[in-house]
Amino acid sequence: MENVRLFVIPMAAALALSLVTPAASAIAAPVPSAKKVDCKKAKCVALTMDDGPVAGTAQVLDTLKKYDVPATFFVVGKNAAARPKLLARMVREGHEVGSHSWDHAQLTKLSRAAMLKNLKRADKAIRKGTGKRVKLLRPPYGSNDANVKSVEKSMGYRQVLWTVDPLDWKYRNTKTVVRNVLKATRRNSIILTHDIHATTRAAYPKIIKSLKKKGYTFVTVSQLLRTR
Ligand code: NI
């Protein structure tokens, strides 16, 4: 919807706009190649980053750009509210952004009303940064019950958990994180990581290079769920 609106701006105005705002220049930016990936044919994998964005997330985006791979960020709403420019950059560079609640709350401990309030607050902050509707939710701690599922449904979210967990929050050691990811990753894996840890941020180049070497194609979570 955002694109449609931007396209009706007269050419001259759009050109002027592109000189001053990074958002407008995104129109001309190359669309990530992963858009065309068919995971029925390709050996797909989705790399996901939780709990940010933090200042170091810029470094993660640099890494993803360097290796030309898309990822999915499950951001904490209040962090998103603090760093909207990083969210805009994520979208501009072909990544997907999902919700991880406003404040990393354990949703199963909240009443339905409190849960809705929490998720709506996160939703607003994320939309402000990305300019897009939020489609995915990863409940903090994977904490889940019928109430969470019902609220997710009412918000129009799809719940995304993971299939590979290197326990990077526990093992603050880059080599261990790389090893754990490589050991467990299979076709169509959804890899859980946390870009808030420097040790994990340092692991991404090695993870990406190794998985590419093994023939994996990186896709966003939505791409994976849509085509596998
Ligand atoms: Ni988390």
Residues whose N, C-alpha, C, O or C-beta is under 5 A from the ligand:
A	BS01	NI	D50 D51 P140 Y141
